[in-house]
Amino acid sequence: MKAGIFYTAAIVGTLLAAPALAQDMTVTLTDPVWNGKKVPASQVCERFGGKGAVSPSMLVSNLPDGVVAIDVWFSDDNNERMNWGGHGKVKYIVPAGSTSFELKSFPAESDDLPDGVISVRDQKGAQWSGTNGAYLPPCSGGRGHVYSAYILARDADDDRVGPRLNIKFGSF
């Protein structure tokens, strides 16, 4: 009986300790012009004076095993039509075995994407911005909308691996 209790306690202790050992996937902004609070004036759409806007660069760390791609859904959190990827959806190809991956920036309001970045769906605001492209930068006209991205790690079967993350770019 004592041996059974010991083994049960050891298994339960191991199961309870396991989550504490695993690191959670995280995402951080890596370009210092983006602070997560206020969208930089240069990084808004051309319609509202942005010049040379690019998608924010980010670092995704503690990737789960088996990740081969990362989806990024650019969003306006205050606009139902433009939330959940309305500002564009892209997929970054991740080298096998990576534990972290930099989501490099690319030009806004353009289809000029770097190698390893694939447009999944163009942004939905072409009639508003006057352009197409894989990423529409903040374009609310300074009405205090909050802009963010949803980050989803994918395996070879295109199934989501790990949590869906959300990172705030700031308000405009």
C-alpha positions, 0 to 999 in steps of 0.5 A: 500500500505504501508503494502505491501511495508513493508512486501515485504521489510521484506521478501527480507531483510530476504532472503538476510540475510539468507546466511550470517547466514548460515556457509559454510562447511569447511575442514582442515588438522589436522595432523601437519606434513601436511602443505598443501604446501610440502608433508612430506618425510615420507608420500610418496609412498614406491617406493620413500622412504615413510615409514608408510605413512597414509592418511592425517587426516582432520576435516570437519566442519559445515556439512549440515543437513542430512549428513550420509557419507562423500566421499573422493577422493584422487587425483594427480592434475597434472595427468589426470588419477590420478585426481578425485580420482585416488589415491583412493576413500573412504566413511566415515560413519557419525553419524546422527546429526553430525555438524562436523566429523574427517576423521581419517587417515588409512594406505596407500597402504593397504586395512586395513581400520578402522571401519566406512571407506569403500573403494569405489574404490582402487587407480589406480596406483598399477602398479606404486606403486606395491601395491593395496589399498584404498589410494595411497600416493603421488607417482610422484617421486618428480616432483612437482605434487600437491596432494589433496582430494575432499570432498563430504557430502552425505545424506541417498539417496547418494545425495551430500549435500552442496559444493564439497570441495578441500583441498591441501595436498602439492606438491611432 
